[in-house]
Amino acid sequence: MAFSDPEEYLPKNIIKRARLSGDDHAWRIKDIPDVIEAARVAGVLNIGGQLQFIIPEESGGGICECYWIEVDTYKHVRDTLPWEARVAKAAEVALVEFEKLKKKHDFLKEGRKFAGGVLTDRGKPVTGIEDMMWFVWYIEARETAN
């Protein structure tokens, strides 16, 4: 599966809110609904993403991906739908599933359990974990779709 580069498809005001997490784009939790809508308007497919805690270099660097806190529209949207219907359905599912995640999980608590251990292992105190919290989001353009 080839994910598309958000910078090619999403508006600049959405891209400006992102940061790179490795080669992927990540946004603040509050921005994900805007990302989902921008992808829908651009006619690209919302795939989903995962919660991540991006540890700054001064604290040892690294990415802690909470892979169990994810949205995966492939689980809910048939790839046999016409492209436009698939894009619309994936956006709808992405928003619903993202809201479910927020209700089911305390993202900061998960980060403290997961990323906090990494920082402790490196002998650093856990501080500013809210600033480390991001959500990686993937999109797919029609030309890269299966």
C-alpha positions as CSV (number, residue, x, y, z in Angstrom):
1,M,0.0,0.0,0.0
2,A,1.3,3.4,-0.9
3,F,0.2,6.3,1.2
4,S,0.1,9.7,-0.5
5,D,2.1,12.7,0.6
6,P,-0.4,15.1,2.3
7,E,1.6,18.1,1.1
8,E,0.5,17.2,-2.5
9,Y,-3.2,17.1,-1.6
10,L,-4.1,19.0,1.6
11,P,-4.3,22.8,1.9
12,K,-1.4,24.7,3.2
13,N,-3.2,25.8,6.4
14,I,-3.6,22.1,7.3
15,I,0.0,21.2,6.4
16,K,1.3,24.1,8.5
17,R,-0.3,22.5,11.6
18,A,1.5,19.2,11.0
19,R,5.0,18.0,12.0
20,L,6.9,15.2,10.5
21,S,7.2,12.0,12.4
22,G,9.8,10.1,10.5
23,D,8.4,10.3,7.0
24,D,4.8,10.7,8.1
25,H,2.7,13.7,8.9
26,A,1.3,14.1,12.4
27,W,-1.2,16.6,13.8
28,R,-2.4,17.6,17.2
29,I,-5.5,15.7,18.4
30,K,-7.7,18.8,18.0
31,D,-6.7,19.1,14.3
32,I,-7.6,15.6,13.2
33,P,-11.2,16.4,12.3
34,D,-10.0,19.2,10.1
35,V,-7.5,16.9,8.4
36,I,-10.2,14.4,7.8
37,E,-12.5,17.0,6.2
38,A,-9.7,18.5,4.2
39,A,-8.9,15.1,2.7
40,R,-12.6,14.5,1.9
41,V,-12.8,17.9,0.2
42,A,-9.6,17.2,-1.8
43,G,-11.1,13.9,-3.0
44,V,-8.5,11.7,-1.2
45,L,-9.1,8.7,1.0
46,N,-8.8,8.9,4.7
47,I,-6.9,5.8,5.7
48,G,-6.5,6.5,9.4
49,G,-3.6,6.7,11.8
50,Q,-2.2,6.2,15.3
51,L,-1.5,8.1,18.5
52,Q,2.2,8.9,18.9
53,F,4.4,10.6,21.4
54,I,7.3,12.2,19.7
55,I,10.1,12.6,22.2
56,P,12.3,15.7,21.6
57,E,16.0,15.3,20.9
58,E,16.9,17.0,24.2
59,S,15.1,14.2,26.0
60,G,16.7,11.5,24.0
61,G,14.6,11.6,20.9
62,G,12.4,8.9,19.5
63,I,8.8,8.0,18.6
64,C,6.5,6.0,20.8
65,E,3.6,4.8,18.7
66,C,0.5,3.7,20.6
67,Y,-0.4,1.3,17.8
68,W,-3.5,0.0,19.7
69,I,-5.0,3.5,19.6
70,E,-5.7,3.7,15.9
71,V,-8.3,4.5,13.3
72,D,-8.3,2.1,10.3
73,T,-11.0,2.9,7.7
74,Y,-10.1,-0.2,5.7
75,K,-11.9,-2.2,8.4
76,H,-15.1,-0.5,7.6
77,V,-15.1,0.8,4.0
78,R,-15.3,-1.6,1.1
79,D,-12.7,-1.0,-1.6
80,T,-15.3,-2.0,-4.2
81,L,-17.2,1.2,-3.8
82,P,-16.8,3.9,-6.5
83,W,-14.0,6.2,-5.6
84,E,-16.2,9.2,-4.6
85,A,-18.4,7.1,-2.4
86,R,-15.4,5.5,-0.8
87,V,-13.9,8.9,-0.1
88,A,-17.1,10.1,1.5
89,K,-17.7,6.9,3.5
90,A,-14.1,6.8,4.7
91,A,-14.3,10.4,6.0
92,E,-17.5,9.6,7.8
93,V,-16.1,6.5,9.4
94,A,-12.8,8.2,10.3
95,L,-14.6,10.9,12.2
96,V,-16.9,8.5,14.0
97,E,-14.0,6.1,14.9
98,F,-11.7,9.0,16.0
99,E,-14.4,10.3,18.3
100,K,-14.9,6.7,19.7
101,L,-11.2,6.6,20.4
102,K,-11.3,9.8,22.3
103,K,-14.1,8.6,24.5
104,K,-12.6,5.1,25.1
105,H,-9.0,6.2,25.9
106,D,-7.4,8.9,27.9
107,F,-4.6,9.7,25.4
108,L,-2.4,11.4,28.0
109,K,-2.8,8.5,30.4
110,E,-1.8,6.1,27.7
111,G,1.2,8.2,26.8
112,R,2.3,8.4,30.4
113,K,2.1,4.6,30.6
114,F,3.9,4.0,27.3
115,A,6.1,6.9,26.5
116,G,6.7,7.7,30.1
117,G,8.5,4.4,30.6
118,V,10.8,5.2,27.7
119,L,11.8,8.5,29.3
120,T,12.2,7.0,32.7
121,D,14.4,4.2,31.2
122,R,16.6,7.0,29.8
123,G,16.9,8.6,33.3
124,K,14.9,11.6,32.2
125,P,11.9,12.9,34.2
126,V,8.5,12.8,32.4
127,T,7.7,16.4,31.7
128,G,5.7,18.1,29.0
129,I,4.2,14.9,27.7
130,E,1.2,16.9,26.4
131,D,3.6,18.6,24.0
132,M,4.8,15.2,22.7
133,M,1.3,14.0,21.8
134,W,0.5,13.8,18.1
135,F,-1.7,11.7,15.8
136,V,-0.2,10.4,12.6
137,W,-2.7,10.5,9.8
138,Y,-2.5,8.7,6.4
139,I,-4.3,9.5,3.1
140,E,-4.4,7.8,-0.2
141,A,-5.0,9.4,-3.6
142,R,-6.9,7.7,-6.3
143,E,-3.8,7.0,-8.4
144,T,-2.1,5.2,-5.6
145,A,-5.2,3.2,-4.6
146,N,-5.3,-0.6,-5.0
